[in-house]
Every structure is written in structure tokens, then in C-alpha cells.
């Protein structure tokens, strides 16, 4: 085997090995962090929704307030909720605690925006 042929063979082997390494590294980099799958998100959102439902059923005044917002324009809802939570800091703290698992998931998994539950 000539030196030129050996060099071409070595280059081909090197390129193949490089492609293999890059391919494996690319696949590993694309994997989501642990507990960041759609199933994880659905489970967390279900838990938050269940907890929020229980909270609203056991706090009829809060439930009545949020029910009264149905049908209002989004900007009015946002303003009324901000005013209500500012006037009721314990309710604000309770709701923040209920929603915390959803916020933790979004932060840990680098998910932006809000889904059905909100973030």
C-alpha cells in the first residue's frame, strides 16, 4: 500500500470517526433535560389544575370573583385580577403557591409562554 493510499485511508477513517462523534453528540444535546417531557408537563398541569379547583371550591368568594370575569375582554380581566390580588395578598400568595410547580417546570425545562394553566 502506498503512502498516498494510506493517508487517504486514514483521512477517511478520521472523517467517519468525526461524523460518528458529532452525530452522537448532536443526539445527546437534543435530549430534553430530565422530567421535561410532554407527559411531565401534562402531569404537572393536571396537578396544578386539581389544586386550583380544590382551592376555588373551598374559597367561594375567590371562585365568585374569577367566575365574574367570564366574557370580559382580556385587558379588563388582567386589570381586575391585578387589582383583586393586590387587595387580597393572602389569595395572591395561595394562588402563587398552587401554581409554583408549573413555574418550576417552565424554568427548569426552558419553556416560555403560557399553556392551558398559565405560567
C-alpha positions in Angstrom: 0.0 0.0 0.0 1.4 3.4 -1.0 1.8 6.3 1.4 -0.8 8.3 -0.5 -3.3 5.5 -0.3 -2.6 5.1 3.5 -3.1 8.8 4.0 -6.4 8.7 2.1 -7.5 5.7 4.2 -6.5 7.4 7.4 -8.4 10.6 6.4 -11.5 8.6 5.5 -11.3 6.8 8.9 -10.8 10.1 10.7 -13.8 11.7 8.9 -16.0 8.7 9.7 -15.0 8.8 13.3 -15.6 12.5 13.5 -19.0 12.1 11.9 -19.9 9.4 14.4 -18.8 11.5 17.3 -20.6 14.6 16.1 -23.7 12.5 15.4 -23.8 11.1 18.9 -23.0 14.5 20.5 -25.8 16.1 18.4 -28.3 13.5 19.5 -27.3 13.8 23.2 -27.6 17.6 23.0 -31.1 17.3 21.6 -32.4 15.3 24.5 -34.5 17.3 26.9 -33.5 17.7 30.5 -34.8 15.0 32.8 -38.5 15.4 33.7 -39.1 17.8 30.8 -41.3 15.7 28.6 -44.8 16.4 27.4 -46.0 13.8 29.8 -44.2 15.5 32.7 -45.8 18.9 31.7 -49.3 17.3 31.4 -48.9 15.7 34.9 -47.8 19.0 36.5 -50.5 21.0 34.8 -53.1 18.4 35.9 -51.9 18.6 39.5 -52.0 22.4 39.4 -55.5 22.4 37.9 -56.7 19.9 40.5 -55.2 22.0 43.3 -56.7 25.2 41.9 -60.1 23.6 41.6 -60.0 22.5 45.2 -58.9 25.9 46.3 -61.7 27.7 44.4 -64.3 25.2 45.7 -63.2 25.8 49.3 -63.0 29.6 48.8 -66.4 30.6 47.3 -65.6 34.3 47.4 -62.5 33.8 45.3 -64.4 31.4 43.0 -67.2 34.0 42.6 -64.6 36.7 41.7 -62.9 34.6 39.0 -66.3 33.4 37.7 -67.4 37.0 37.3 -64.6 37.6 34.8 -66.0 35.3 32.2 -66.8 37.1 28.9 -64.8 40.2 29.7 -62.0 41.4 27.3 -58.6 40.1 28.2 -57.2 43.5 29.1 -60.0 44.1 31.6 -59.5 40.6 33.1 -55.8 41.3 33.6 -56.5 44.6 35.3 -59.3 43.3 37.5 -57.1 40.3 38.6 -54.2 42.5 39.4 -56.4 44.8 41.5 -58.1 41.9 43.3 -54.8 40.1 44.1 -53.3 43.4 45.3 -56.3 43.9 47.6 -56.1 40.2 48.8 -52.5 39.4 49.4 -53.3 36.0 51.1 -55.2 34.9 48.0 -52.3 36.1 45.8 -49.9 34.0 47.9 -52.1 31.0 47.9 -52.5 31.0 44.1 -48.8 31.6 43.6 -48.0 28.6 45.8 -50.5 26.4 43.9 -49.0 27.5 40.5 -45.4 27.1 41.7 -44.9 23.6 40.3 -45.9 24.9 36.8 -43.4 27.8 37.1 -40.7 25.5 38.3 -41.3 23.2 35.3 -41.2 26.1 32.8 -38.0 27.4 34.4 -36.2 24.0 34.6 -37.2 23.0 31.1 -36.7 26.4 29.5 -40.4 26.6 28.4 -41.6 30.1 27.6 -45.1 31.4 27.2 -48.2 30.1 28.9 -50.2 27.0 28.2 -53.6 26.0 29.4 -52.8 26.6 33.0 -50.5 29.6 32.6 -47.1 30.2 33.9 
